[in-house]
Amino acid sequence: MKTIKKLMIAMLLGAAVMPVMAQPTVKGCKNDSLAQVMVEPVSLYQQDMNQYKASNPKDNRYLFDAYQYWTVILENCPKQSKNLYINGANILKAKIAEAKTAEERDALLAELLNMYDVRIANYGEASKYTAMKAMAVEEIKGADGLQQYYDLYSQAVRFEGDLEAGYLVKFMEATINYVRAGYAEPTLVVDNYDVASDLLEEELRKNAEDSVKAATIRGYIAGVEAAFSPYASCDQLVEIYSKKFESDPNNVELLKKITGIMMRKRCTDQDLFFQATENLHRLEPSPSTAMRMAQMCNSDKKKAYSKAIEYLRDAIDQVPEKDKYNAYMQMGIAYYNLKSYAAARTAFNNAASSDPSKGEPYRMIAACYAANPSVASEDNMNGRSVYWVAVDALAQAKRVDPSEENVSACDKLISVYSAHFPKMEDAFAAGLMNGQSFTVPGLGVVTKVRTR
């Protein structure tokens, strides 16, 4: 009745009213001739949407009335406004919630997915809106839509363009559900974790200066790690990949996956990592494989630290930008184990510059200071001033990386190093007082005097 009433009013008063009322400007139609034809549907659609927005509580009947006009606008003027798609999602989801049968629900869901396709065709952002399609299927169909929404999340991740970090958590959760349902082997979880982690780390690097965004992304990283944790131990990774490696030990793509994920999860002391790394470097030597060889040499089993430096010295300037952080960290670890602490600090500082969001380089710089108090023997306090700069480095680590894991590690080290501060009487005997500025001899680093 309401629709009939509207049409009658429009017909009876059209001539008199239209000159007085502001007509909507219709844009984005498929051809110019449609612009005038679509004035009335757009006007009625906007009227219903305005009434819906003004209603309190929200009255979905206005959405249902808007639906008939909305479908006509979408068909004929798909670039009328981006709001057409925001409102369309609200309209269709409201109708889906009221669907009486599974068939009706699925037909409306298909219409919603088609709407997102139309939006992609006209406005782009394929990654984001394909992920929204996946989320819609997951929310509406649940486990019954698992294969469909997993495929959509996978497509979204692989499209060019930035994908909002939150969708990467959904992608990992969908992957795990997909594997648990028996649609794929556990290797898929590991492969997709590698993809999601790389994208999240890149987002964190890009937003390192924005503390709010960085904290949000760290939360998503924690979500991905939590989803992956049942598959994350070194023993589990070896179990997952050993059979594949044994059956195809010269498969370069497989070798890249094995070495990449085992480096990320710090499983570099496993025999599988050694074998895969050596095969990969033999088959396809590159700066990246040289870095993996260096990580293998740095392992507790190999302890070939000088050899690690040789690999890295030739490769470090040529590795991809995303790998520079790991390359500098490996260089620092090798020098640290050789007790070349100044060179190690330089490498760790380079790592910090490569990824300003990471606290680990500063933790290692602190370790370099604390491992060599003799360098500051001229401080008249048995070199204890090195512990001041060690704690300073840990404070910097906490500033750049407020993640729970990093802060906890830093606090434990601060407790250890603070216990080595000079006693008040020893500092006084050296002519120093708490809070005084002090340049640590042998290091040239300025810090503040602190006592225990």
One Martini backbone bead per residue (centre of mass of N, CA, C, O) as a GRO file, in nm:
protein
  452
    1MET     BB    1   0.057   0.063  -0.020
    2LYS     BB    2   0.290   0.262   0.003
    3THR     BB    3   0.379   0.251  -0.292
    4ILE     BB    4   0.117   0.341  -0.419
    5LYS     BB    5   0.101   0.608  -0.274
    6LYS     BB    6   0.356   0.728  -0.390
    7LEU     BB    7   0.280   0.711  -0.690
    8MET     BB    8   0.026   0.884  -0.672
    9ILE     BB    9   0.158   1.138  -0.569
   10ALA     BB   10   0.353   1.172  -0.803
   11MET     BB   11   0.134   1.193  -1.024
   12LEU     BB   12  -0.047   1.429  -0.903
   13LEU     BB   13   0.218   1.627  -0.811
   14GLY     BB   14   0.452   1.642  -1.005
   15ALA     BB   15   0.417   1.916  -1.156
   16ALA     BB   16   0.397   2.094  -0.892
   17VAL     BB   17   0.639   1.990  -0.715
   18MET     BB   18   0.910   1.964  -0.874
   19PRO     BB   19   0.984   2.275  -0.885
   20VAL     BB   20   1.019   2.292  -0.567
   21MET     BB   21   1.167   2.040  -0.542
   22ALA     BB   22   1.459   1.884  -0.496
   23GLN     BB   23   1.628   1.712  -0.716
   24PRO     BB   24   1.805   1.455  -0.774
   25THR     BB   25   2.128   1.374  -0.856
   26VAL     BB   26   2.212   1.170  -1.128
   27LYS     BB   27   2.472   0.940  -1.121
   28GLY     BB   28   2.641   0.679  -1.282
   29CYS     BB   29   2.527   0.598  -1.545
   30LYS     BB   30   2.539   0.408  -1.834
   31ASN     BB   31   2.363   0.653  -1.947
   32ASP     BB   32   2.225   0.959  -2.006
   33SER     BB   33   1.919   0.871  -2.041
   34LEU     BB   34   1.891   0.760  -1.734
   35ALA     BB   35   1.898   1.006  -1.545
   36GLN     BB   36   1.592   1.092  -1.567
   37VAL     BB   37   1.455   0.817  -1.510
   38MET     BB   38   1.603   0.796  -1.206
   39VAL     BB   39   1.483   1.014  -1.021
   40GLU     BB   40   1.249   0.868  -0.872
   41PRO     BB   41   1.395   0.623  -0.747
   42VAL     BB   42   1.600   0.796  -0.591
   43SER     BB   43   1.400   0.957  -0.422
   44LEU     BB   44   1.261   0.712  -0.279
   45TYR     BB   45   1.515   0.586  -0.164
   46GLN     BB   46   1.607   0.830   0.006
   47GLN     BB   47   1.356   0.849   0.178
   48ASP     BB   48   1.379   0.573   0.314
   49MET     BB   49   1.666   0.610   0.430
   50ASN     BB   50   1.601   0.857   0.604
   51GLN     BB   51   1.387   0.714   0.778
   52TYR     BB   52   1.570   0.499   0.889
   53LYS     BB   53   1.782   0.690   1.025
   54ALA     BB   54   1.552   0.836   1.207
   55SER     BB   55   1.493   0.588   1.342
   56ASN     BB   56   1.382   0.504   1.698
   57PRO     BB   57   1.423   0.245   1.642
   58LYS     BB   58   1.515   0.062   1.393
   59ASP     BB   59   1.332   0.038   1.075
   60ASN     BB   60   1.321  -0.214   0.836
   61ARG     BB   61   1.086  -0.126   0.650
   62TYR     BB   62   1.249   0.088   0.494
   63LEU     BB   63   1.442  -0.111   0.362
   64PHE     BB   64   1.228  -0.277   0.212
   65ASP     BB   65   1.124  -0.035   0.045
   66ALA     BB   66   1.408   0.038  -0.088
   67TYR     BB   67   1.484  -0.214  -0.254
   68GLN     BB   68   1.337  -0.168  -0.533
   69TYR     BB   69   1.510   0.088  -0.598
   70TRP     BB   70   1.795  -0.015  -0.557
   71THR     BB   71   1.802  -0.227  -0.787
   72VAL     BB   72   1.766  -0.020  -1.016
   73ILE     BB   73   2.013   0.152  -0.960
   74LEU     BB   74   2.232  -0.065  -0.976
   75GLU     BB   75   2.170  -0.144  -1.273
   76ASN     BB   76   2.189   0.169  -1.400
   77CYS     BB   77   2.372   0.326  -1.145
   78PRO     BB   78   2.666   0.211  -1.014
   79LYS     BB   79   2.791   0.533  -0.976
   80GLN     BB   80   2.614   0.710  -0.786
   81SER     BB   81   2.734   0.571  -0.510
   82LYS     BB   82   2.891   0.432  -0.238
   83ASN     BB   83   2.633   0.422  -0.059
   84LEU     BB   84   2.483   0.207  -0.222
   85TYR     BB   85   2.658  -0.028  -0.080
   86ILE     BB   86   2.609   0.024   0.213
   87ASN     BB   87   2.301   0.011   0.200
   88GLY     BB   88   2.279  -0.262   0.056
   89ALA     BB   89   2.392  -0.433   0.287
   90ASN     BB   90   2.168  -0.358   0.489
   91ILE     BB   91   1.927  -0.456   0.326
   92LEU     BB   92   2.013  -0.755   0.274
   93LYS     BB   93   2.063  -0.838   0.571
   94ALA     BB   94   1.775  -0.786   0.661
   95LYS     BB   95   1.645  -0.991   0.466
   96ILE     BB   96   1.803  -1.240   0.560
   97ALA     BB   97   1.695  -1.235   0.856
   98GLU     BB   98   1.385  -1.283   0.724
   99ALA     BB   99   1.418  -1.545   0.607
  100LYS     BB  100   1.230  -1.851   0.561
  101THR     BB  101   1.453  -1.982   0.374
  102ALA     BB  102   1.736  -2.111   0.240
  103GLU     BB  103   1.678  -2.020  -0.050
  104GLU     BB  104   1.629  -1.723   0.011
  105ARG     BB  105   1.898  -1.669   0.150
  106ASP     BB  106   2.085  -1.752  -0.091
  107ALA     BB  107   1.975  -1.544  -0.293
  108LEU     BB  108   2.056  -1.294  -0.123
  109LEU     BB  109   2.353  -1.359  -0.101
  110ALA     BB  110   2.410  -1.350  -0.404
  111GLU     BB  111   2.331  -1.052  -0.424
  112LEU     BB  112   2.550  -0.945  -0.235
  113LEU     BB  113   2.795  -1.050  -0.396
  114ASN     BB  114   2.726  -0.901  -0.655
  115MET     BB  115   2.746  -0.618  -0.540
  116TYR     BB  116   3.053  -0.637  -0.485
  117ASP     BB  117   3.129  -0.681  -0.781
  118VAL     BB  118   3.020  -0.411  -0.881
  119ARG     BB  119   3.200  -0.238  -0.705
  120ILE     BB  120   3.469  -0.337  -0.817
  121ALA     BB  121   3.411  -0.258  -1.118
  122ASN     BB  122   3.371   0.066  -1.028
  123TYR     BB  123   3.599   0.101  -0.759
  124GLY     BB  124   3.745  -0.139  -0.666
  125GLU     BB  125   3.901  -0.301  -0.411
  126ALA     BB  126   3.927  -0.622  -0.421
  127SER     BB  127   4.039  -0.716  -0.152
  128LYS     BB  128   3.829  -0.600   0.046
  129TYR     BB  129   3.557  -0.706  -0.105
  130THR     BB  130   3.629  -1.004  -0.099
  131ALA     BB  131   3.648  -1.021   0.209
  132MET     BB  132   3.351  -0.936   0.253
  133LYS     BB  133   3.235  -1.178   0.116
  134ALA     BB  134   3.353  -1.387   0.306
  135MET     BB  135   3.219  -1.278   0.565
  136ALA     BB  136   2.929  -1.312   0.474
  137VAL     BB  137   2.933  -1.617   0.440
  138GLU     BB  138   3.024  -1.685   0.727
  139GLU     BB  139   2.787  -1.544   0.880
  140ILE     BB  140   2.543  -1.689   0.719
  141LYS     BB  141   2.657  -2.008   0.683
  142GLY     BB  142   2.907  -2.097   0.801
  143ALA     BB  143   3.006  -2.416   0.772
  144ASP     BB  144   2.851  -2.442   0.495
  145GLY     BB  145   3.066  -2.204   0.372
  146LEU     BB  146   3.369  -2.279   0.388
  147GLN     BB  147   3.475  -2.313   0.097
  148GLN     BB  148   3.385  -2.036  -0.001
  149TYR     BB  149   3.526  -1.847   0.215
  150TYR     BB  150   3.810  -1.948   0.175
  151ASP     BB  151   3.843  -1.872  -0.124
  152LEU     BB  152   3.792  -1.567  -0.079
  153TYR     BB  153   4.023  -1.508   0.113
  154SER     BB  154   4.245  -1.602  -0.081
  155GLN     BB  155   4.189  -1.396  -0.299
  156ALA     BB  156   4.227  -1.139  -0.129
  157VAL     BB  157   4.530  -1.188  -0.056
  158ARG     BB  158   4.623  -1.206  -0.380
  159PHE     BB  159   4.559  -0.938  -0.434
  160GLU     BB  160   4.618  -0.642  -0.526
  161GLY     BB  161   4.670  -0.470  -0.250
  162ASP     BB  162   4.559  -0.364   0.037
  163LEU     BB  163   4.490  -0.543   0.339
  164GLU     BB  164   4.328  -0.554   0.603
  165ALA     BB  165   4.449  -0.694   0.885
  166GLY     BB  166   4.190  -0.839   0.998
  167TYR     BB  167   4.156  -1.039   0.752
  168LEU     BB  168   4.408  -1.219   0.819
  169VAL     BB  169   4.283  -1.361   1.057
  170LYS     BB  170   4.047  -1.483   0.903
  171PHE     BB  171   4.221  -1.644   0.707
  172MET     BB  172   4.349  -1.829   0.922
  173GLU     BB  173   4.089  -1.944   1.042
  174ALA     BB  174   3.989  -2.065   0.774
  175THR     BB  175   4.227  -2.253   0.725
  176ILE     BB  176   4.190  -2.428   0.978
  177ASN     BB  177   3.903  -2.519   0.917
  178TYR     BB  178   3.973  -2.651   0.643
  179VAL     BB  179   4.171  -2.864   0.756
  180ARG     BB  180   3.986  -2.990   0.977
  181ALA     BB  181   3.770  -3.078   0.746
  182GLY     BB  182   3.969  -3.220   0.511
  183TYR     BB  183   4.058  -3.027   0.249
  184ALA     BB  184   4.358  -3.029   0.377
  185GLU     BB  185   4.673  -2.999   0.456
  186PRO     BB  186   4.878  -2.865   0.705
  187THR     BB  187   5.060  -2.702   0.507
  188LEU     BB  188   4.856  -2.472   0.458
  189VAL     BB  189   4.892  -2.328   0.725
  190VAL     BB  190   5.189  -2.256   0.686
  191ASP     BB  191   5.170  -2.106   0.419
  192ASN     BB  192   4.956  -1.890   0.518
  193TYR     BB  193   5.120  -1.779   0.747
  194ASP     BB  194   5.343  -1.662   0.575
  195VAL     BB  195   5.165  -1.462   0.425
  196ALA     BB  196   5.034  -1.311   0.666
  197SER     BB  197   5.296  -1.223   0.809
  198ASP     BB  198   5.419  -1.054   0.585
  199LEU     BB  199   5.183  -0.849   0.566
  200LEU     BB  200   5.191  -0.756   0.864
  201GLU     BB  201   5.484  -0.662   0.874
  202GLU     BB  202   5.449  -0.449   0.655
  203GLU     BB  203   5.234  -0.284   0.805
  204LEU     BB  204   5.411  -0.222   1.050
  205ARG     BB  205   5.631  -0.068   0.903
  206LYS     BB  206   5.438   0.157   0.779
  207ASN     BB  207   5.315   0.213   1.102
  208ALA     BB  208   5.539   0.274   1.324
  209GLU     BB  209   5.470   0.591   1.385
  210ASP     BB  210   5.180   0.475   1.460
  211SER     BB  211   5.078   0.374   1.761
  212VAL     BB  212   4.788   0.284   1.710
  213LYS     BB  213   4.822   0.110   1.457
  214ALA     BB  214   5.049  -0.068   1.566
  215ALA     BB  215   4.883  -0.192   1.797
  216THR     BB  216   4.668  -0.320   1.619
  217ILE     BB  217   4.858  -0.500   1.451
  218ARG     BB  218   4.972  -0.658   1.689
  219GLY     BB  219   4.703  -0.787   1.754
  220TYR     BB  220   4.685  -0.944   1.485
  221ILE     BB  221   4.944  -1.100   1.517
  222ALA     BB  222   4.851  -1.247   1.771
  223GLY     BB  223   4.612  -1.386   1.629
  224VAL     BB  224   4.781  -1.550   1.427
  225GLU     BB  225   4.958  -1.694   1.632
  226ALA     BB  226   4.727  -1.834   1.782
  227ALA     BB  227   4.619  -1.992   1.536
  228PHE     BB  228   4.911  -2.133   1.478
  229SER     BB  229   5.024  -2.276   1.740
  230PRO     BB  230   4.944  -2.585   1.683
  231TYR     BB  231   5.181  -2.562   1.429
  232ALA     BB  232   5.466  -2.416   1.559
  233SER     BB  233   5.650  -2.621   1.626
  234CYS     BB  234   5.933  -2.771   1.528
  235ASP     BB  235   5.828  -3.062   1.531
  236GLN     BB  236   5.577  -3.002   1.355
  237LEU     BB  237   5.725  -2.897   1.106
  238VAL     BB  238   5.885  -3.151   1.054
  239GLU     BB  239   5.641  -3.336   1.021
  240ILE     BB  240   5.505  -3.182   0.784
  241TYR     BB  241   5.783  -3.168   0.582
  242SER     BB  242   5.953  -3.430   0.555
  243LYS     BB  243   5.804  -3.596   0.336
  244LYS     BB  244   5.823  -3.384   0.114
  245PHE     BB  245   6.130  -3.369   0.108
  246GLU     BB  246   6.195  -3.672   0.055
  247SER     BB  247   6.023  -3.677  -0.223
  248ASP     BB  248   6.140  -3.351  -0.295
  249PRO     BB  249   6.458  -3.216  -0.253
  250ASN     BB  250   6.454  -3.024  -0.545
  251ASN     BB  251   6.223  -2.828  -0.462
  252VAL     BB  252   6.238  -2.498  -0.458
  253GLU     BB  253   5.965  -2.407  -0.338
  254LEU     BB  254   5.976  -2.593  -0.095
  255LEU     BB  255   6.246  -2.489   0.020
  256LYS     BB  256   6.145  -2.201   0.072
  257LYS     BB  257   5.927  -2.274   0.273
  258ILE     BB  258   6.093  -2.421   0.483
  259THR     BB  259   6.309  -2.199   0.542
  260GLY     BB  260   6.119  -1.965   0.602
  261ILE     BB  261   5.952  -2.084   0.844
  262MET     BB  262   6.202  -2.174   1.019
  263MET     BB  263   6.308  -1.893   1.056
  264ARG     BB  264   6.060  -1.756   1.181
  265LYS     BB  265   6.052  -2.001   1.419
  266ARG     BB  266   6.342  -2.082   1.508
  267CYS     BB  267   6.441  -2.377   1.344
  268THR     BB  268   6.777  -2.376   1.279
  269ASP     BB  269   6.859  -2.667   1.442
  270GLN     BB  270   6.745  -2.840   1.221
  271ASP     BB  271   6.803  -3.077   0.989
  272LEU     BB  272   6.599  -2.982   0.781
  273PHE     BB  273   6.717  -2.700   0.748
  274PHE     BB  274   6.995  -2.781   0.650
  275GLN     BB  275   6.911  -2.942   0.398
  276ALA     BB  276   6.736  -2.727   0.260
  277THR     BB  277   6.946  -2.502   0.245
  278GLU     BB  278   7.165  -2.648   0.081
  279ASN     BB  279   6.987  -2.712  -0.164
  280LEU     BB  280   6.904  -2.423  -0.233
  281HIS     BB  281   7.193  -2.303  -0.270
  282ARG     BB  282   7.269  -2.503  -0.496
  283LEU     BB  283   7.024  -2.449  -0.700
  284GLU     BB  284   6.965  -2.120  -0.589
  285PRO     BB  285   7.164  -1.887  -0.567
  286SER     BB  286   7.146  -1.616  -0.322
  287PRO     BB  287   7.107  -1.379  -0.093
  288SER     BB  288   6.886  -1.541   0.060
  289THR     BB  289   7.042  -1.812   0.084
  290ALA     BB  290   7.282  -1.693   0.231
  291MET     BB  291   7.121  -1.614   0.480
  292ARG     BB  292   7.039  -1.904   0.551
  293MET     BB  293   7.325  -2.009   0.587
  294ALA     BB  294   7.392  -1.819   0.821
  295GLN     BB  295   7.176  -1.925   1.014
  296MET     BB  296   7.291  -2.206   1.024
  297CYS     BB  297   7.576  -2.122   1.135
  298ASN     BB  298   7.438  -1.990   1.405
  299SER     BB  299   7.376  -2.238   1.524
  300ASP     BB  300   7.422  -2.452   1.789
  301LYS     BB  301   7.535  -2.683   1.605
  302LYS     BB  302   7.750  -2.519   1.433
  303LYS     BB  303   7.907  -2.248   1.512
  304ALA     BB  304   7.976  -2.075   1.224
  305TYR     BB  305   8.037  -1.752   1.245
  306SER     BB  306   8.242  -1.674   1.025
  307LYS     BB  307   8.077  -1.796   0.793
  308ALA     BB  308   7.829  -1.621   0.827
  309ILE     BB  309   7.974  -1.354   0.757
  310GLU     BB  310   8.051  -1.428   0.473
  311TYR     BB  311   7.769  -1.456   0.358
  312LEU     BB  312   7.667  -1.166   0.444
  313ARG     BB  313   7.871  -0.971   0.318
  314ASP     BB  314   7.773  -1.040   0.016
  315ALA     BB  315   7.436  -1.010   0.068
  316ILE     BB  316   7.314  -0.766   0.238
  317ASP     BB  317   7.278  -0.550  -0.009
  318GLN     BB  318   7.076  -0.769  -0.187
  319VAL     BB  319   6.854  -0.809  -0.022
  320PRO     BB  320   6.555  -0.779   0.042
  321GLU     BB  321   6.404  -0.550   0.233
  322LYS     BB  322   6.242  -0.763   0.413
  323ASP     BB  323   6.541  -0.911   0.492
  324LYS     BB  324   6.733  -0.711   0.640
  325TYR     BB  325   6.675  -0.756   0.931
  326ASN     BB  326   6.768  -1.054   0.947
  327ALA     BB  327   7.052  -1.007   0.839
  328TYR     BB  328   7.150  -0.817   1.068
  329MET     BB  329   7.092  -1.009   1.299
  330GLN     BB  330   7.287  -1.231   1.208
  331MET     BB  331   7.536  -1.060   1.216
  332GLY     BB  332   7.521  -0.987   1.516
  333ILE     BB  333   7.527  -1.276   1.629
  334ALA     BB  334   7.802  -1.353   1.521
  335TYR     BB  335   7.966  -1.129   1.661
  336TYR     BB  336   7.878  -1.190   1.947
  337ASN     BB  337   7.998  -1.488   1.952
  338LEU     BB  338   8.294  -1.348   1.886
  339LYS     BB  339   8.318  -1.082   2.070
  340SER     BB  340   8.227  -0.843   1.860
  341TYR     BB  341   8.059  -0.586   1.989
  342ALA     BB  342   8.077  -0.345   1.799
  343ALA     BB  343   7.983  -0.492   1.543
  344ALA     BB  344   7.718  -0.589   1.661
  345ARG     BB  345   7.592  -0.308   1.718
  346THR     BB  346   7.588  -0.217   1.427
  347ALA     BB  347   7.399  -0.440   1.324
  348PHE     BB  348   7.161  -0.381   1.519
  349ASN     BB  349   7.116  -0.091   1.426
  350ASN     BB  350   7.045  -0.171   1.135
  351ALA     BB  351   6.799  -0.335   1.212
  352ALA     BB  352   6.642  -0.103   1.345
  353SER     BB  353   6.628   0.063   1.078
  354SER     BB  354   6.473  -0.157   0.908
  355ASP     BB  355   6.287  -0.203   1.193
  356PRO     BB  356   6.133   0.016   1.416
  357SER     BB  357   5.928  -0.208   1.565
  358LYS     BB  358   6.172  -0.349   1.702
  359GLY     BB  359   6.323  -0.472   2.011
  360GLU     BB  360   6.556  -0.681   1.974
  361PRO     BB  361   6.806  -0.510   1.899
  362TYR     BB  362   6.817  -0.367   2.183
  363ARG     BB  363   6.860  -0.619   2.348
  364MET     BB  364   7.132  -0.688   2.209
  365ILE     BB  365   7.278  -0.430   2.280
  366ALA     BB  366   7.261  -0.473   2.582
  367ALA     BB  367   7.423  -0.739   2.579
  368CYS     BB  368   7.685  -0.615   2.473
  369TYR     BB  369   7.739  -0.432   2.710
  370ALA     BB  370   7.718  -0.649   2.946
  371ALA     BB  371   7.955  -0.843   2.822
  372ASN     BB  372   8.169  -0.562   2.844
  373PRO     BB  373   8.295  -0.398   3.108
  374SER     BB  374   8.600  -0.351   3.032
  375VAL     BB  375   8.560  -0.109   2.834
  376ALA     BB  376   8.490   0.072   3.122
  377SER     BB  377   8.741   0.076   3.332
  378GLU     BB  378   8.770   0.409   3.356
  379ASP     BB  379   8.516   0.467   3.570
  380ASN     BB  380   8.591   0.365   3.873
  381MET     BB  381   8.362   0.091   3.864
  382ASN     BB  382   8.436  -0.171   3.700
  383GLY     BB  383   8.238  -0.102   3.445
  384ARG     BB  384   7.928  -0.041   3.547
  385SER     BB  385   7.828   0.171   3.328
  386VAL     BB  386   7.717  -0.034   3.114
  387TYR     BB  387   7.438  -0.081   3.259
  388TRP     BB  388   7.310   0.185   3.181
  389VAL     BB  389   7.307   0.144   2.868
  390ALA     BB  390   7.154  -0.117   2.875
  391VAL     BB  391   6.892   0.000   2.999
  392ASP     BB  392   6.846   0.210   2.780
  393ALA     BB  393   6.802   0.005   2.550
  394LEU     BB  394   6.551  -0.127   2.685
  395ALA     BB  395   6.377   0.126   2.687
  396GLN     BB  396   6.374   0.150   2.379
  397ALA     BB  397   6.241  -0.122   2.322
  398LYS     BB  398   5.970  -0.046   2.465
  399ARG     BB  399   5.896   0.197   2.287
  400VAL     BB  400   5.889   0.045   1.998
  401ASP     BB  401   5.787  -0.236   2.166
  402PRO     BB  402   5.479  -0.299   2.342
  403SER     BB  403   5.481  -0.583   2.359
  404GLU     BB  404   5.453  -0.830   2.583
  405GLU     BB  405   5.705  -0.993   2.512
  406ASN     BB  406   5.911  -0.760   2.514
  407VAL     BB  407   5.857  -0.633   2.792
  408SER     BB  408   5.919  -0.885   2.957
  409ALA     BB  409   6.212  -0.922   2.863
  410CYS     BB  410   6.313  -0.643   2.954
  411ASP     BB  411   6.242  -0.656   3.258
  412LYS     BB  412   6.430  -0.889   3.324
  413LEU     BB  413   6.694  -0.745   3.236
  414ILE     BB  414   6.672  -0.495   3.413
  415SER     BB  415   6.691  -0.653   3.678
  416VAL     BB  416   6.973  -0.768   3.624
  417TYR     BB  417   7.136  -0.500   3.555
  418SER     BB  418   7.063  -0.327   3.808
  419ALA     BB  419   7.230  -0.514   4.006
  420HIS     BB  420   7.510  -0.377   3.865
  421PHE     BB  421   7.509  -0.133   3.986
  422PRO     BB  422   7.648   0.093   4.157
  423LYS     BB  423   7.720   0.203   4.440
  424MET     BB  424   7.691   0.496   4.593
  425GLU     BB  425   7.983   0.505   4.710
  426ASP     BB  426   8.127   0.449   4.439
  427ALA     BB  427   8.024   0.692   4.286
  428PHE     BB  428   8.123   0.906   4.486
  429ALA     BB  429   8.426   0.827   4.459
  430ALA     BB  430   8.396   0.915   4.137
  431GLY     BB  431   8.218   1.189   4.140
  432LEU     BB  432   7.910   1.085   4.160
  433MET     BB  433   7.556   1.136   4.082
  434ASN     BB  434   7.242   1.109   4.072
  435GLY     BB  435   7.151   1.212   3.735
  436GLN     BB  436   7.408   1.241   3.609
  437SER     BB  437   7.597   1.305   3.351
  438PHE     BB  438   7.749   1.037   3.137
  439THR     BB  439   8.048   0.916   2.983
  440VAL     BB  440   8.135   0.623   2.855
  441PRO     BB  441   8.409   0.465   2.855
  442GLY     BB  442   8.485   0.319   2.534
  443LEU     BB  443   8.194   0.434   2.398
  444GLY     BB  444   8.067   0.740   2.409
  445VAL     BB  445   7.809   0.718   2.591
  446VAL     BB  446   7.530   0.883   2.701
  447THR     BB  447   7.421   0.912   3.047
  448LYS     BB  448   7.293   0.808   3.365
  449VAL     BB  449   7.321   0.809   3.693
  450ARG     BB  450   7.309   0.496   3.885
  451THR     BB  451   7.200   0.327   4.181
  452ARG     BB  452   7.173   0.064   4.458
   0.00000   0.00000   0.00000
